[in-house]
Amino acid sequence: MKKVIAFDLDGTLIDSNNLHVDSHCYAAKKLNLKISRKKMSEIFILNTTGLLKKYFPKIKKEEIEIFKKIEQEHLFKIIKKSKPFPEVVKTLEELKKKNKIIIISNTNYELILKTLREAGLNPIFFDLIVGGDLVKKSKPEPDELLIAKKILKHNVDYFVGDCVVDIKAGKKAKVKTIAITTGFNTRKEFEKLKPYAIIDKVEEIFEVIKA
């Protein structure tokens, strides 16, 4: 039976985290919401709604929806700047020979497909893609991993992610979760969560799954 290896997308396979922050900063400027770029990077922990409610407690639901619309439209325009991290394509191709490769992302399905295509990765390569719009509760909750298990009728054996919410979701789903330091979170931050392993480059996964 092939093992199932799941990957987060932005910041893990694709160098696109800064593009997401750029689009959020763009929307904030359009709506005259003053917030630093550093605080805006918390979208990977709090998600857009959570972040806006944290720093703008009086913001209305309609304003959040307008913010999201502006942000998404801008992101769709600039996502063409995204690219895979070094060795990602080669690593995925090698892993695919003996394993099933899936994507677990809080990004919506349509944007996942666009991001992959713009980065030169064919979505058909992946055995399954689960976006945040497929579940009621996305990471740090385990729902995306659990629905992948249900669809594939097989446990997810490993999950690789660049953010603390990935690690929390993986551990809740009882998956061997591998933190990768290509995103905004540091090795020290990951160590506190005690993931199955911590790697600095995607190709280092081969040493982990051999163990």
Secondary structure, DSSP 8 states (H G I E B T S, - for coil): --EEEEE-SBTTTBS-HHHHHHHHHHHHHHTT----HHHHTTHHHHHHHHHHHHH-TT--HHHHHHHHHHHHHHHHHHGGG--B-TTHHHHHHHHHTTEEEEEE-SS-HHHHHHHHHHTT--GGGSSEEE-GGGSSS-TTSSHHHHHHHHHHTS---EEEESSHHHHHHHHHTT-EEEEETTSSS-HHHHHHH--SEEESSGGGHHHHHH-
